[in-house]
Every structure is written in structure tokens, then in C-alpha cells.
Amino acid sequence: MKKILTFILGFFLGSAFAAGGGWVAYKILRRYGSPEVLWEKVQSRLPQVRLFPGRSVMEEFTAPLTAQDGKSFGKENQLTFELFRGGQFVIDGVSGLAWQKSGHYGDSAIIRSTKALPRTYKISVVAGVIDYGLEKIEGLELDPQYPEGPKNENGCYLISIVDEAPTGHYINLWWHQHRKLVMDVDNNVWGHGAPNPLFVVYFDKDNSLVSWDGQAGAWNRDWRKAVTYQPDKYYRLELEKTAQTYIFSISEEGGRLLARSEIPIKDVWHGESHPEYFVIGDPHENYYTGSMKIKSLTIPAGKN
């Protein structure tokens, strides 16, 4: 195998000589010592390079659309609504927004990827005007219908990756068992990340939470916020999956980077052993009431 690799590298380097690039080829070989060492260096970088990234599809909500439970939409029906108990997305086709509304903690409203995501991908969301403050749940009592009631937390998912298609309505316990990664808002009575916390989280191989501490620039086994969001602003959130790594980023709508982190896939709950689906919105039927607005969603066109 090494002889074949040596021949391949030698062929291309020889071509460089023939084309007048001898000096460049000489410097490369002088630096790495041999074609084998050079090939090992190239291999070490290949897992992070997406040579064939595939097509992406953007939805910018420029046409009016009536959101209905189970309805697929987008240029290639790449997105699907999941609605419960009156949870809404209002898309008027004029504002260029999908306005997600939750009038009661007992409803839910999400947009998910219709199909499982490909093995490598990049998801981009522009969303903001987040109105999920604690004032909206003041005075609520525990609801005996649920093991956990609605009075302690309020928020929404901006990008979440789950290991099973969320085709029904679920309480938070289901999401805790199926989330792999999440970039979300969670205002809470315990003060974790207060005020206005935007969390970047992955779940480890034991399904325990690990969050990105934006101030310290490190992963932490506790609720630490990545960014403080401003309720009247929009943000660009991105999640990229390469062959070995998940990469998270949060930027202002204008482009200024606010937070960036990454984690190896092998360290994440259910790693490569399960399919992956994208989710945005109010996911819980026993938590969260408020609203937020989505300007655009960019996801892969289909599974590869």
C-alpha cells in the first residue's frame, strides 16, 4: 500500500516539477521528509474536510403557508410541521417570517426535517425576537397530568438534533432520552445562565448534559450559557457535522461571531448508531409558552 501511495504522490510531485513547480515540490518534500510522511499528514486532515458536501435547501418563508400537523413543505418538502393542542406557526408570505406561537404550556409546535439527515451536513438557522421570558409562566401551578409541571422553565429549541423522528407530541422526558445536541433558550427559576440564556449543549455517552461555557470557552458539566440573547434581535445559529466532529456556532445576524465550539461524534449520546433529525420550535407539551420568529432555515436536501 505504501508503495502505491508513494507512486501517487511521486506522480503528482513529479508533475509539479515538469510544470515548473520543482521548487515548490522540493520545499514540500524537504519539510515532510518522504511521501509517506506527507500522506500521513494529508490523511490526518481528511476527516475534517467535506469533499462532497451535498446540496442544501433554504426556506425563507416568502410565500403564504397554512401550518398543519404532519404537513411537509419547502422546495423539496424537506421540512414538516408537528403541531399539538393549538401550537402555531404563522407564515403570511409578506413578512418573510415563520412566527412560532405557543399560547399555553400544554401545546407544542415544531418544524422538523422530513427525512433523516445525511451522514455529514450543515444546518443554518436565522431566528430571534424571542419572547419566552419567565414572566409568561408566573403564577402557574403544577399540573398533575405530568411528572414535571410548567412553572419552572420557559424557552424554545433553535437547533436540536434527535435520534428518532419526532412524529407525535411528547413531554420533556422523551426529549431528554432522544436529544443528542441542542442550541436552545431555557429561562429558569433556578437562575442557570440568567438573564436570557442561550445554551449550547451535547449529551455524553451516558446521556448526561454537557454545556458550552461561553465566558470560560470550555465545556462544563453544568448549565452554563454560551451567549446572552437580546429579545429584540436575530441570530444565526449553525451546526455542522463532519466525518468526526460536530461544530456549533452562534453569530449576530450581521455576522459577528459570538460563540464557537466543537465535540467529537464519538463522545455524543448514540453517536453514529442512530439516525438524526433536525428540530426547531416549542417541543414540550408540558413546558414553554411564548413566541419566536424564524427568518430562514437551511438544511441538507436529503439523506446521502
ABEGO torsion letter per residue (X at the ends): XAAAAAAAAAAAAAAAAAAGAAAAAAAAAAAAGBAAAAAAAAAAAAAABBABAEBBBBBAGABBBBBBBGBBBEAAGABBBBBBGGBBBBBAGAAGBBBBBBABAABBBBBBBABBBBABBBBBBBBEGBBBBAAAABGBBBBAABABBAAABBEBBABBBBABBBABBBBAAAAAAABABBBBBBBBAAGBGOBGBBBBBBBBAAGBBBBBBAAAGBBBBBBBBABBBBAABBBBBBBBBBAABBBBBBBBAAGBBABBBBBBAAABBGEAABBBBBBBEBABAABEBEBBBBABBBBBABBX
